[in-house]
């Protein structure tokens, strides 16, 4: 009887292994959905559509972008984390995802995903709209300190990338802004152009065209060095306010996605991220592409989580999952 059980168990294991192999060989049999948890038209949406096109060619199936904004990206990411782990639903996470883990009890955490690839980092900026009379960072600091809260700042949802950037900039610059959250970077751009807000703190890619057209002025970049698309703009660190923050982007799938499927998707995405035509288009659009494969990407994000937590805690953005 024991021998029979052992034989049956071995047969079951063999069948499971064969099924897993068959799954990897047949994947993908239909289009893959890439859920972007932000509105269409923003920097993340633009970059994800570029990636979807080139990675889809490598995958042999279309990658279809679906925008699903809300709750700082947490609504869409929760749905993706809970979706079938079959490789047909993928999403992107940004810097704000790390903050959302500690500000929203319903937000998914990093352990609920497998990281397919790290894409790159775009620094946040501090920018002012036309008609403010503000031309330099010193002007901004003086105006904000003269009337605390008088300057309205356009950013994304609490815990989102530009919300975190604004909060951190308030701290290092010793100013108080009135933070006005919008559902992503595209509405923030419209708000500063329309004069609804006087300042904004999105990624540089979201406002570089408007800066070049003279519609807004980027006062400083929160990068480790000057950005290649705005070499005339100093960094906050150069100006005496050491701060590096901005939008990191990575692609993720549900944690239980099997290796046979994950490996195929990872290879296709990495091939797409190294495509010369893609890299040229991305750079022209202002995006910094620094790909990392899944395991390296996951380590990078875990280290970023560890380094960001104290900053978030000090800024009062840790509400749940305290360490």
N, C-alpha and C positions, 0 to 999 in steps of 0.2 A: 504493500500500500504506500509506504513512504517513497519507494522507488518510483511508483506511478506518479505521485505528487511532484517529485523532483523533476521527472521527465516532462510533465505538463507545464511546470513552471518554466523550464528551460525552453520549451516550445513557445510559450507565451512571450518570453523575452526575445526570442528570435523573431517572432512575428512583429513585436513592437519595434525592434530595430529596423526590420525591413520596411515597416510602415513609415518610420521616421525618415529613412533614406528616400523612400518614394515621395514623401511630402516635399523634401528638399529638391528632388529632381523635377517635380511638377510645378513648383513655385517659380514665378507667379503665373497664374492662369487667367487673371483678370486685372483691371486697373487697380492701383494702390491710391488710397485717399490720404492726402497730407492736410491735416487740420491746422490752420493758422489761427491762433486764438486772439487775433487782432483784426480791425477793419481792413478792407481793401484800400490800397493806395499808400500805405505807410512803408517805412523802410524794410521791416521784417517781411511784409507781404511781397514787396518787390523782389527781395532776395530769394524768398522761398519759391517764387514762380520761376526764377532763373534756374534754381537748383532742380526743381521738378522737371523742367524741360530736358536738361542735360542728363540727369540721373535716370529719367524715364527711358531715354535712348539706350543707356547702358543696361537697364533692367529688362528691356524688351517688352515693357508694358507701360502705358501712360501713367503718370503720377498726377492725379487731379487735385488741385488746391481748392479747399473749402474754407471760407472765412467764418469763424464762430466766436465773435468777441463777447466779453462779459466778465465781470468780477475779476478784473486784472489778469485774465487768461485762465483763471482756475476752473471755470465752468467747462470749457472745452477740454482742458487737460484731465479733469476728473473723468469725463466721458471716455477719453482715449485710454486712460489707465485701466478703466473697467471694461474696455471693449475686448472682443475675441482676440487672443494673442496669436493671430495667424499671419501677421506680416502685411495685412491689407489695410491697416489703419496706423498712421504715423503722425506725429505732431512735432512741433518745435517748442523748445523752452528758451527763455531769455533770462537776463539777470533778475528780473522781477519775480521769476518763479522761485528763486531762493528765498526772497523776502516773503512771498506769499505763504510759504510753508509755516512761517512763524506769525503771520498775521491773520490767516483764515483757517479755521478749524476744519473746513470742508476741502481745502486744497490738498492735492496729492503731494507726496514727498518723493525725493529722488529714488528711494529704494523701490518704488512702484513702477519704475521704468528700466529698460535697457537702453543705454545710450548708443545710438547707431554711429554717430560721428559728431565731433565738434567742428563748427564752421569757421568762426572767427570772432573778432571783437571790434566794435565801433564805439569810440569814446563819446560821452555825453558832452554837451556844450551849455553855456549860459549865453542866451541871446536876448536882444531887445528889439521891439518893433519900431517902425518909423513914427516920428512925432513925439517920442519920449524925451528928446533932448539929451539922451544918454549916449555917450560915444566911447567911453572906456569903462573898465571894470571899477576903477576908482570912483567914477561918476555914479555907477550903480550902487556901490557901497554907501556913498555919501547920501544919495537919495533915499535908500532903504533905511538908513539909520536916522535920517531926519524925520521920517514918517513911517515908523514900523507898521508893516501890514498894508501900506498904501499901494505897493506894487503887487499886481496879481500875476501869478506864475501858472502857465499852462503845463500840465503834466498828465500822466496816465493815472490809472486807478491806484489807490493807496497800496503800497507794496510793489507797484510796478517799477520798471527801470527808471523812467524819468522822474517819478515821484521820489524814489530813493535818492536819485541824483540831486534833486532840489533840496531834499531834507539834509543831505550831507553838505551841500554848498552853503545852506543857511548856517550850519555849524562852523565851517572853516572860515567863512566870510564875516561871521558875527552879525548877521542880519535876520530880519523877520519878513517873510513874504506871505501873501495869502495864496495858498495852494489851491488851484482849481483843477479838479480831475476831469479828464475826458476819456472816451473809450478808444484810446490808441493815439499814435503819433499823427496820423492824417488830420483828425479834428483839431489837434493842438496847433498844427501849421495854419489851418484856416482861422483859428482863434487869434493867433498873434498877428496875422495879416489883416484881420478885420478890426483889430484893436480891442477885442474882448479881454485880452490880457496884455500886459506890457512886457512880460518876460516869458521865456520858455526854456526847458532843459531836456530836449530830446537828444537822440543820437545825431552826430554831425551829418549823416547822410540824409536826414529828414529835412534839414534847413540849408544845406550847402547851395542849392540852386537859388534860393531866395536871398541868401547872403551875397552871392555873386551878382544878382540883379539889383542889389541895393534896397531890397524891400525890408530886410531885417539886417541887424548887425550882430554877428557872433563875436562876443567880447573875449571869450576864452574857451579852451578845449581841455577837457579833463583826461587827457591821454598822457602816457609816459613820455611822449615826444610830440612834436607838431605833426598834424595830419597832412598827408601828401596832397589833399585837395584844398587845404587852407593853410598854406605855409606862411601866410602873412599874419595868422592868428596865433598869439602866444598860448602856452599851456598855463593852467592855474598854478602849477608848481613854479614855472618861470617867474610868475608875478608874486611869488611869496606865499602861496596858499596850497601846500602840497595835498593834492587829492587826485587819485586816478579811479575813475568809475565810468560806466557806460554799459552798452548792450553786448552781452555775449550771446551767441546763438548756437544751439545744438539740436540735433534730430533724435527723437526717442520713439520707442515702441513699448507696449506693455511688457512688464517684467517676465512673464511666463512664455514669451515668444521663443519657440524652440531654436536650437543652434542651427539646424539645417536651413531654416528660413532666414534667421538673422544674418547668417554669413553671406547669403546671396544678396540681401538688401544692403548690408554694410559695404560689400565690394562694389555694388553699383553706385552707391552714393559717393564713395571715395573716388571712384573713377570719374564721376561727374565733376567732383570738386577739383580735380586735377586737369580737367579739359582746358586746353589753351584758349579756345574761343570763349568759354565761360569765364575764365579768369580775367580776360581782357574786358569783357562786358561788365563784370562785377567791379573791377577797378575803375572803369570809366564812370560807373554809377556811384563811386565813393566807398565801396565796401572793402574791408580788409579781410582777406581769406587766409586762414591759418589752420588747415584741416588736421584733425587728430582722429585716429581710429577709435573704435568703441571702448576698449579697455583703458587706453590713455585718456580718452575724453572723460570717462567716468571718474578716473582719478583726479583729473583737473577740476572737475565740478565739485567733487568732494572736498578738495583742498580750498576751493573758492568759498564753499559753504562754511568751512571752518574759519576762514579769514573774515568773511562778511558778518558772521553772527555777532561778534562784539560791537561792530559798527552799528548794526541794526538795533541791538539792545540799547546802546547809548542814545540812539535817536528815538527811542521809545516805540519802535516798530515791532517788538517781540510781544505778542499777545498770547500765543499758545506754543506748546512744544518747547518750553524753556529748557535750556541746557544747564 
